[in-house]
Amino acid sequence: MSLKPFMLPLKVVFLLLTITVGAEFFGTGAQHIITIPIQEISYPELKKDLENIMGKSMLKLETIPLKLAQKVKGYIIRNKTDDFSLY
């Protein structure tokens, strides 16, 4: 009996959703950046929802699609992040 090495190709895809909270005017102000791994909030309509909001400026979390807002809130709560200013 002998063991033969084998290769298993893996492709790692790591996408992030970035949310910026705060304001910056002419280089001054304060911003807080929240980065959420897409894998953490994945659901079937996610791609469509992200395409609809890509590049748009939103004032409140509730202005994005409901399912996405719920997933983001859940992620923040699960990870005990102090980003409740999003609500």
Biopython code that builds the backbone (N, CA, C, O; Angstrom):
import numpy as np
from Bio.PDB.StructureBuilder import StructureBuilder

atoms = [
    (1, "MET", "N", (0.847, -1.167, 0.000)),
    (1, "MET", "CA", (0.000, 0.000, 0.000)),
    (1, "MET", "C", (0.897, 1.237, 0.000)),
    (1, "MET", "O", (1.878, 1.310, 0.740)),
    (2, "SER", "N", (0.544, 2.195, -0.836)),
    (2, "SER", "CA", (1.320, 3.431, -0.887)),
    (2, "SER", "C", (0.371, 4.623, -0.964)),
    (2, "SER", "O", (-0.757, 4.518, -1.447)),
    (3, "LEU", "N", (0.848, 5.724, -0.485)),
    (3, "LEU", "CA", (0.075, 6.964, -0.538)),
    (3, "LEU", "C", (0.649, 7.845, -1.623)),
    (3, "LEU", "O", (1.863, 8.013, -1.735)),
    (4, "LYS", "N", (-0.231, 8.397, -2.410)),
    (4, "LYS", "CA", (0.206, 9.303, -3.473)),
    (4, "LYS", "C", (-0.329, 10.703, -3.156)),
    (4, "LYS", "O", (-1.498, 10.868, -2.806)),
    (5, "PRO", "N", (0.522, 11.679, -3.281)),
    (5, "PRO", "CA", (0.048, 13.050, -3.044)),
    (5, "PRO", "C", (-0.900, 13.484, -4.161)),
    (5, "PRO", "O", (-0.764, 13.059, -5.308)),
    (6, "PHE", "N", (-1.838, 14.315, -3.815)),
    (6, "PHE", "CA", (-2.742, 14.826, -4.841)),
    (6, "PHE", "C", (-2.909, 16.336, -4.636)),
    (6, "PHE", "O", (-2.706, 16.864, -3.543)),
    (7, "MET", "N", (-3.279, 16.994, -5.705)),
    (7, "MET", "CA", (-3.471, 18.441, -5.668)),
    (7, "MET", "C", (-4.962, 18.738, -5.679)),
    (7, "MET", "O", (-5.712, 18.154, -6.462)),
    (8, "LEU", "N", (-5.379, 19.622, -4.833)),
    (8, "LEU", "CA", (-6.765, 20.052, -4.795)),
    (8, "LEU", "C", (-6.771, 21.563, -5.012)),
    (8, "LEU", "O", (-6.409, 22.326, -4.116)),
    (9, "PRO", "N", (-7.186, 21.990, -6.208)),
    (9, "PRO", "CA", (-7.169, 23.431, -6.479)),
    (9, "PRO", "C", (-8.267, 24.143, -5.681)),
    (9, "PRO", "O", (-9.422, 23.718, -5.670)),
    (10, "LEU", "N", (-7.891, 25.203, -5.033)),
    (10, "LEU", "CA", (-8.843, 25.997, -4.274)),
    (10, "LEU", "C", (-8.826, 27.427, -4.793)),
    (10, "LEU", "O", (-7.773, 27.976, -5.115)),
    (11, "LYS", "N", (-9.988, 28.004, -4.866)),
    (11, "LYS", "CA", (-10.087, 29.397, -5.263)),
    (11, "LYS", "C", (-10.773, 30.127, -4.115)),
    (11, "LYS", "O", (-11.937, 29.873, -3.807)),
    (12, "VAL", "N", (-10.052, 31.013, -3.504)),
    (12, "VAL", "CA", (-10.592, 31.763, -2.376)),
    (12, "VAL", "C", (-11.124, 33.096, -2.897)),
    (12, "VAL", "O", (-10.391, 33.891, -3.486)),
    (13, "VAL", "N", (-12.396, 33.317, -2.671)),
    (13, "VAL", "CA", (-13.011, 34.579, -3.058)),
    (13, "VAL", "C", (-13.474, 35.253, -1.778)),
    (13, "VAL", "O", (-14.254, 34.687, -1.013)),
    (14, "PHE", "N", (-12.995, 36.446, -1.557)),
    (14, "PHE", "CA", (-13.319, 37.165, -0.335)),
    (14, "PHE", "C", (-13.780, 38.565, -0.730)),
    (14, "PHE", "O", (-12.967, 39.396, -1.135)),
    (15, "LEU", "N", (-15.068, 38.825, -0.615)),
    (15, "LEU", "CA", (-15.622, 40.122, -0.966)),
    (15, "LEU", "C", (-16.069, 40.838, 0.300)),
    (15, "LEU", "O", (-16.505, 40.205, 1.262)),
    (16, "LEU", "N", (-15.960, 42.152, 0.293)),
    (16, "LEU", "CA", (-16.320, 42.944, 1.462)),
    (16, "LEU", "C", (-17.360, 44.003, 1.102)),
    (16, "LEU", "O", (-17.309, 44.604, 0.029)),
    (17, "LEU", "N", (-18.287, 44.216, 2.001)),
    (17, "LEU", "CA", (-19.235, 45.323, 1.901)),
    (17, "LEU", "C", (-18.705, 46.395, 2.836)),
    (17, "LEU", "O", (-18.486, 46.134, 4.018)),
    (18, "THR", "N", (-18.496, 47.600, 2.317)),
    (18, "THR", "CA", (-17.956, 48.685, 3.123)),
    (18, "THR", "C", (-19.027, 49.744, 3.313)),
    (18, "THR", "O", (-19.624, 50.227, 2.351)),
    (19, "ILE", "N", (-19.259, 50.096, 4.566)),
    (19, "ILE", "CA", (-20.231, 51.122, 4.919)),
    (19, "ILE", "C", (-19.472, 52.235, 5.626)),
    (19, "ILE", "O", (-18.728, 51.981, 6.573)),
    (20, "THR", "N", (-19.659, 53.459, 5.168)),
    (20, "THR", "CA", (-19.000, 54.613, 5.769)),
    (20, "THR", "C", (-20.038, 55.432, 6.522)),
    (20, "THR", "O", (-21.065, 55.815, 5.962)),
    (21, "VAL", "N", (-19.766, 55.694, 7.780)),
    (21, "VAL", "CA", (-20.672, 56.458, 8.628)),
    (21, "VAL", "C", (-19.958, 57.733, 9.034)),
    (21, "VAL", "O", (-18.796, 57.692, 9.440)),
    (22, "GLY", "N", (-20.639, 58.862, 8.931)),
    (22, "GLY", "CA", (-20.053, 60.132, 9.324)),
    (22, "GLY", "C", (-19.949, 61.062, 8.136)),
    (22, "GLY", "O", (-20.440, 60.759, 7.049)),
    (23, "ALA", "N", (-19.316, 62.181, 8.350)),
    (23, "ALA", "CA", (-19.198, 63.175, 7.290)),
    (23, "ALA", "C", (-17.775, 63.719, 7.232)),
    (23, "ALA", "O", (-17.077, 63.815, 8.241)),
    (24, "GLU", "N", (-17.384, 64.064, 6.042)),
    (24, "GLU", "CA", (-16.073, 64.674, 5.847)),
    (24, "GLU", "C", (-16.240, 65.797, 4.844)),
    (24, "GLU", "O", (-16.730, 65.581, 3.735)),
    (25, "PHE", "N", (-15.838, 66.978, 5.226)),
    (25, "PHE", "CA", (-15.953, 68.145, 4.361)),
    (25, "PHE", "C", (-14.585, 68.782, 4.196)),
    (25, "PHE", "O", (-13.948, 69.172, 5.175)),
    (26, "PHE", "N", (-14.144, 68.885, 2.972)),
    (26, "PHE", "CA", (-12.876, 69.526, 2.657)),
    (26, "PHE", "C", (-11.718, 68.993, 3.489)),
    (26, "PHE", "O", (-10.856, 69.755, 3.928)),
    (27, "GLY", "N", (-11.703, 67.696, 3.701)),
    (27, "GLY", "CA", (-10.595, 67.067, 4.413)),
    (27, "GLY", "C", (-10.722, 67.064, 5.921)),
    (27, "GLY", "O", (-9.837, 66.556, 6.609)),
    (28, "THR", "N", (-11.800, 67.619, 6.454)),
    (28, "THR", "CA", (-12.003, 67.600, 7.901)),
    (28, "THR", "C", (-13.314, 66.896, 8.222)),
    (28, "THR", "O", (-14.186, 66.773, 7.362)),
    (29, "GLY", "N", (-13.450, 66.446, 9.431)),
    (29, "GLY", "CA", (-14.651, 65.742, 9.846)),
    (29, "GLY", "C", (-14.271, 64.383, 10.389)),
    (29, "GLY", "O", (-13.104, 64.106, 10.670)),
    (30, "ALA", "N", (-15.271, 63.549, 10.530)),
    (30, "ALA", "CA", (-15.018, 62.223, 11.078)),
    (30, "ALA", "C", (-15.805, 61.176, 10.294)),
    (30, "ALA", "O", (-16.977, 61.372, 9.972)),
    (31, "GLN", "N", (-15.165, 60.101, 10.004)),
    (31, "GLN", "CA", (-15.813, 58.982, 9.330)),
    (31, "GLN", "C", (-15.448, 57.703, 10.058)),
    (31, "GLN", "O", (-14.341, 57.549, 10.574)),
    (32, "HIS", "N", (-16.400, 56.799, 10.085)),
    (32, "HIS", "CA", (-16.169, 55.471, 10.649)),
    (32, "HIS", "C", (-16.487, 54.472, 9.547)),
    (32, "HIS", "O", (-17.570, 54.522, 8.963)),
    (33, "ILE", "N", (-15.576, 53.584, 9.261)),
    (33, "ILE", "CA", (-15.763, 52.627, 8.180)),
    (33, "ILE", "C", (-16.024, 51.247, 8.767)),
    (33, "ILE", "O", (-15.259, 50.749, 9.594)),
    (34, "ILE", "N", (-17.120, 50.641, 8.322)),
    (34, "ILE", "CA", (-17.497, 49.294, 8.748)),
    (34, "ILE", "C", (-17.292, 48.381, 7.547)),
    (34, "ILE", "O", (-17.802, 48.659, 6.462)),
    (35, "THR", "N", (-16.566, 47.318, 7.729)),
    (35, "THR", "CA", (-16.313, 46.370, 6.653)),
    (35, "THR", "C", (-16.909, 45.027, 7.042)),
    (35, "THR", "O", (-16.584, 44.468, 8.089)),
    (36, "ILE", "N", (-17.796, 44.512, 6.176)),
    (36, "ILE", "CA", (-18.500, 43.264, 6.455)),
    (36, "ILE", "C", (-18.188, 42.263, 5.340)),
    (36, "ILE", "O", (-18.412, 42.560, 4.167)),
    (37, "PRO", "N", (-17.679, 41.091, 5.691)),
    (37, "PRO", "CA", (-17.469, 40.061, 4.668)),
    (37, "PRO", "C", (-18.817, 39.635, 4.062)),
    (37, "PRO", "O", (-19.751, 39.295, 4.789)),
    (38, "ILE", "N", (-18.903, 39.658, 2.747)),
    (38, "ILE", "CA", (-20.151, 39.301, 2.055)),
    (38, "ILE", "C", (-20.620, 37.902, 2.460)),
    (38, "ILE", "O", (-21.822, 37.657, 2.559)),
    (39, "GLN", "N", (-19.686, 36.993, 2.693)),
    (39, "GLN", "CA", (-20.053, 35.630, 3.070)),
    (39, "GLN", "C", (-20.860, 35.602, 4.367)),
    (39, "GLN", "O", (-21.643, 34.677, 4.589)),
    (40, "GLU", "N", (-20.676, 36.607, 5.222)),
    (40, "GLU", "CA", (-21.366, 36.666, 6.503)),
    (40, "GLU", "C", (-22.838, 37.068, 6.365)),
    (40, "GLU", "O", (-23.646, 36.768, 7.244)),
    (41, "ILE", "N", (-23.190, 37.751, 5.255)),
    (41, "ILE", "CA", (-24.555, 38.238, 5.107)),
    (41, "ILE", "C", (-25.214, 37.732, 3.823)),
    (41, "ILE", "O", (-26.172, 38.329, 3.334)),
    (42, "SER", "N", (-24.710, 36.661, 3.300)),
    (42, "SER", "CA", (-25.179, 36.143, 2.018)),
    (42, "SER", "C", (-26.644, 35.698, 2.051)),
    (42, "SER", "O", (-27.101, 35.095, 3.022)),
    (43, "TYR", "N", (-27.362, 36.003, 0.984)),
    (43, "TYR", "CA", (-28.724, 35.532, 0.760)),
    (43, "TYR", "C", (-28.980, 35.573, -0.742)),
    (43, "TYR", "O", (-28.237, 36.241, -1.460)),
    (44, "PRO", "N", (-30.013, 34.875, -1.249)),
    (44, "PRO", "CA", (-30.193, 34.718, -2.695)),
    (44, "PRO", "C", (-30.261, 36.020, -3.504)),
    (44, "PRO", "O", (-29.728, 36.065, -4.613)),
    (45, "GLU", "N", (-30.888, 37.065, -2.996)),
    (45, "GLU", "CA", (-31.065, 38.300, -3.766)),
    (45, "GLU", "C", (-29.953, 39.321, -3.515)),
    (45, "GLU", "O", (-30.057, 40.463, -3.964)),
    (46, "LEU", "N", (-28.911, 38.935, -2.818)),
    (46, "LEU", "CA", (-27.863, 39.877, -2.428)),
    (46, "LEU", "C", (-27.233, 40.577, -3.629)),
    (46, "LEU", "O", (-27.055, 41.795, -3.603)),
    (47, "LYS", "N", (-26.897, 39.844, -4.664)),
    (47, "LYS", "CA", (-26.240, 40.442, -5.829)),
    (47, "LYS", "C", (-27.109, 41.548, -6.433)),
    (47, "LYS", "O", (-26.614, 42.631, -6.746)),
    (48, "LYS", "N", (-28.395, 41.272, -6.594)),
    (48, "LYS", "CA", (-29.323, 42.253, -7.160)),
    (48, "LYS", "C", (-29.432, 43.478, -6.255)),
    (48, "LYS", "O", (-29.412, 44.611, -6.737)),
    (49, "ASP", "N", (-29.545, 43.254, -4.953)),
    (49, "ASP", "CA", (-29.660, 44.363, -4.008)),
    (49, "ASP", "C", (-28.407, 45.233, -4.021)),
    (49, "ASP", "O", (-28.503, 46.459, -3.969)),
    (50, "LEU", "N", (-27.235, 44.609, -4.090)),
    (50, "LEU", "CA", (-25.983, 45.370, -4.125)),
    (50, "LEU", "C", (-25.857, 46.170, -5.417)),
    (50, "LEU", "O", (-25.371, 47.301, -5.403)),
    (51, "GLU", "N", (-26.293, 45.588, -6.531)),
    (51, "GLU", "CA", (-26.249, 46.306, -7.804)),
    (51, "GLU", "C", (-27.141, 47.542, -7.763)),
    (51, "GLU", "O", (-26.801, 48.568, -8.352)),
    (52, "ASN", "N", (-28.280, 47.455, -7.074)),
    (52, "ASN", "CA", (-29.214, 48.575, -6.988)),
    (52, "ASN", "C", (-28.683, 49.740, -6.160)),
    (52, "ASN", "O", (-29.070, 50.885, -6.394)),
    (53, "ILE", "N", (-27.809, 49.471, -5.201)),
    (53, "ILE", "CA", (-27.317, 50.546, -4.338)),
    (53, "ILE", "C", (-25.876, 50.944, -4.622)),
    (53, "ILE", "O", (-25.382, 51.910, -4.039)),
    (54, "MET", "N", (-25.196, 50.227, -5.498)),
    (54, "MET", "CA", (-23.786, 50.477, -5.799)),
    (54, "MET", "C", (-23.560, 51.934, -6.210)),
    (54, "MET", "O", (-24.203, 52.436, -7.132)),
    (55, "GLY", "N", (-22.647, 52.599, -5.521)),
    (55, "GLY", "CA", (-22.266, 53.964, -5.866)),
    (55, "GLY", "C", (-23.227, 55.036, -5.380)),
    (55, "GLY", "O", (-22.975, 56.222, -5.588)),
    (56, "LYS", "N", (-24.317, 54.649, -4.739)),
    (56, "LYS", "CA", (-25.286, 55.631, -4.246)),
    (56, "LYS", "C", (-24.950, 56.013, -2.816)),
    (56, "LYS", "O", (-24.377, 55.225, -2.064)),
    (57, "SER", "N", (-25.313, 57.221, -2.458)),
    (57, "SER", "CA", (-25.109, 57.689, -1.097)),
    (57, "SER", "C", (-26.428, 57.544, -0.341)),
    (57, "SER", "O", (-27.449, 58.097, -0.749)),
    (58, "MET", "N", (-26.399, 56.810, 0.744)),
    (58, "MET", "CA", (-27.596, 56.570, 1.550)),
    (58, "MET", "C", (-27.428, 57.285, 2.885)),
    (58, "MET", "O", (-26.344, 57.269, 3.468)),
    (59, "LEU", "N", (-28.480, 57.901, 3.363)),
    (59, "LEU", "CA", (-28.393, 58.614, 4.629)),
    (59, "LEU", "C", (-28.673, 57.725, 5.832)),
    (59, "LEU", "O", (-28.143, 57.968, 6.917)),
    (60, "LYS", "N", (-29.494, 56.705, 5.656)),
    (60, "LYS", "CA", (-29.833, 55.810, 6.762)),
    (60, "LYS", "C", (-29.816, 54.374, 6.265)),
    (60, "LYS", "O", (-30.036, 54.109, 5.084)),
    (61, "LEU", "N", (-29.553, 53.461, 7.173)),
    (61, "LEU", "CA", (-29.542, 52.045, 6.838)),
    (61, "LEU", "C", (-30.903, 51.598, 6.319)),
    (61, "LEU", "O", (-30.991, 50.690, 5.492)),
    (62, "GLU", "N", (-31.961, 52.236, 6.805)),
    (62, "GLU", "CA", (-33.306, 51.832, 6.392)),
    (62, "GLU", "C", (-33.640, 52.208, 4.949)),
    (62, "GLU", "O", (-34.693, 51.818, 4.447)),
    (63, "THR", "N", (-32.761, 52.960, 4.270)),
    (63, "THR", "CA", (-33.012, 53.312, 2.875)),
    (63, "THR", "C", (-32.487, 52.258, 1.900)),
    (63, "THR", "O", (-32.744, 52.347, 0.700)),
    (64, "ILE", "N", (-31.765, 51.278, 2.396)),
    (64, "ILE", "CA", (-31.309, 50.191, 1.528)),
    (64, "ILE", "C", (-32.358, 49.078, 1.555)),
    (64, "ILE", "O", (-33.242, 49.096, 2.412)),
    (65, "PRO", "N", (-32.281, 48.108, 0.636)),
    (65, "PRO", "CA", (-33.263, 47.025, 0.636)),
    (65, "PRO", "C", (-33.397, 46.366, 2.014)),
    (65, "PRO", "O", (-32.406, 46.156, 2.713)),
    (66, "LEU", "N", (-34.637, 46.047, 2.389)),
    (66, "LEU", "CA", (-34.954, 45.549, 3.726)),
    (66, "LEU", "C", (-34.117, 44.342, 4.137)),
    (66, "LEU", "O", (-33.573, 44.316, 5.241)),
    (67, "LYS", "N", (-34.011, 43.353, 3.269)),
    (67, "LYS", "CA", (-33.270, 42.124, 3.613)),
    (67, "LYS", "C", (-31.797, 42.445, 3.890)),
    (67, "LYS", "O", (-31.207, 41.915, 4.831)),
    (68, "LEU", "N", (-31.212, 43.313, 3.066)),
    (68, "LEU", "CA", (-29.816, 43.701, 3.258)),
    (68, "LEU", "C", (-29.657, 44.463, 4.570)),
    (68, "LEU", "O", (-28.697, 44.228, 5.304)),
    (69, "ALA", "N", (-30.570, 45.359, 4.871)),
    (69, "ALA", "CA", (-30.518, 46.117, 6.125)),
    (69, "ALA", "C", (-30.595, 45.172, 7.320)),
    (69, "ALA", "O", (-29.858, 45.344, 8.291)),
    (70, "GLN", "N", (-31.475, 44.181, 7.261)),
    (70, "GLN", "CA", (-31.607, 43.213, 8.352)),
    (70, "GLN", "C", (-30.327, 42.409, 8.533)),
    (70, "GLN", "O", (-29.901, 42.162, 9.661)),
    (71, "LYS", "N", (-29.714, 42.001, 7.429)),
    (71, "LYS", "CA", (-28.467, 41.230, 7.497)),
    (71, "LYS", "C", (-27.335, 42.064, 8.090)),
    (71, "LYS", "O", (-26.557, 41.567, 8.904)),
    (72, "VAL", "N", (-27.239, 43.338, 7.682)),
    (72, "VAL", "CA", (-26.193, 44.221, 8.202)),
    (72, "VAL", "C", (-26.396, 44.437, 9.700)),
    (72, "VAL", "O", (-25.445, 44.339, 10.475)),
    (73, "LYS", "N", (-27.629, 44.731, 10.111)),
    (73, "LYS", "CA", (-27.919, 44.919, 11.538)),
    (73, "LYS", "C", (-27.573, 43.649, 12.325)),
    (73, "LYS", "O", (-26.960, 43.719, 13.391)),
    (74, "GLY", "N", (-27.969, 42.497, 11.794)),
    (74, "GLY", "CA", (-27.660, 41.230, 12.456)),
    (74, "GLY", "C", (-26.174, 41.006, 12.600)),
    (74, "GLY", "O", (-25.715, 40.542, 13.644)),
    (75, "TYR", "N", (-25.411, 41.329, 11.565)),
    (75, "TYR", "CA", (-23.954, 41.176, 11.611)),
    (75, "TYR", "C", (-23.364, 42.070, 12.693)),
    (75, "TYR", "O", (-22.512, 41.639, 13.470)),
    (76, "ILE", "N", (-23.823, 43.320, 12.739)),
    (76, "ILE", "CA", (-23.303, 44.266, 13.728)),
    (76, "ILE", "C", (-23.609, 43.773, 15.138)),
    (76, "ILE", "O", (-22.746, 43.828, 16.013)),
    (77, "ILE", "N", (-24.816, 43.299, 15.363)),
    (77, "ILE", "CA", (-25.207, 42.801, 16.685)),
    (77, "ILE", "C", (-24.414, 41.547, 17.056)),
    (77, "ILE", "O", (-23.911, 41.439, 18.175)),
    (78, "ARG", "N", (-24.298, 40.587, 16.108)),
    (78, "ARG", "CA", (-23.553, 39.349, 16.369)),
    (78, "ARG", "C", (-22.098, 39.603, 16.711)),
    (78, "ARG", "O", (-21.514, 38.901, 17.537)),
    (79, "ASN", "N", (-21.523, 40.593, 16.083)),
    (79, "ASN", "CA", (-20.107, 40.874, 16.275)),
    (79, "ASN", "C", (-19.853, 41.957, 17.313)),
    (79, "ASN", "O", (-18.730, 42.440, 17.460)),
    (80, "LYS", "N", (-20.893, 42.328, 18.023)),
    (80, "LYS", "CA", (-20.797, 43.301, 19.117)),
    (80, "LYS", "C", (-20.052, 44.557, 18.697)),
    (80, "LYS", "O", (-19.236, 45.095, 19.446)),
    (81, "THR", "N", (-20.348, 45.013, 17.492)),
    (81, "THR", "CA", (-19.738, 46.222, 16.984)),
    (81, "THR", "C", (-20.515, 47.416, 17.523)),
    (81, "THR", "O", (-21.742, 47.367, 17.612)),
    (82, "ASP", "N", (-19.831, 48.462, 17.872)),
    (82, "ASP", "CA", (-20.477, 49.655, 18.411)),
    (82, "ASP", "C", (-20.940, 50.591, 17.308)),
    (82, "ASP", "O", (-20.792, 51.807, 17.430)),
    (83, "ASP", "N", (-21.496, 50.048, 16.235)),
    (83, "ASP", "CA", (-21.908, 50.851, 15.091)),
    (83, "ASP", "C", (-23.413, 51.045, 15.051)),
    (83, "ASP", "O", (-24.015, 50.993, 13.978)),
    (84, "PHE", "N", (-24.025, 51.267, 16.198)),
    (84, "PHE", "CA", (-25.459, 51.425, 16.243)),
    (84, "PHE", "C", (-25.898, 52.793, 15.742)),
    (84, "PHE", "O", (-27.095, 53.071, 15.674)),
    (85, "SER", "N", (-24.949, 53.647, 15.393)),
    (85, "SER", "CA", (-25.292, 54.927, 14.798)),
    (85, "SER", "C", (-25.919, 54.750, 13.417)),
    (85, "SER", "O", (-26.464, 55.696, 12.850)),
    (86, "LEU", "N", (-25.839, 53.541, 12.885)),
    (86, "LEU", "CA", (-26.431, 53.245, 11.582)),
    (86, "LEU", "C", (-27.950, 53.229, 11.637)),
    (86, "LEU", "O", (-28.602, 53.439, 10.615)),
    (87, "TYR", "N", (-28.514, 52.990, 12.779)),
    (87, "TYR", "CA", (-29.968, 52.839, 12.855)),
    (87, "TYR", "C", (-30.601, 54.165, 12.702)),
    (87, "TYR", "O", (-31.827, 54.272, 12.735)),
]
sb = StructureBuilder()
sb.init_structure("model")
sb.init_model(0)
sb.init_chain("A")
sb.init_seg("    ")
for serial, (resi, resn, name, xyz) in enumerate(atoms, 1):
    if name == "N":
        sb.init_residue(resn, " ", resi, " ")
    sb.init_atom(name, np.array(xyz, "f"), 0.0, 1.0, " ", f" {name:<3s}", serial, name[0])
structure = sb.get_structure()
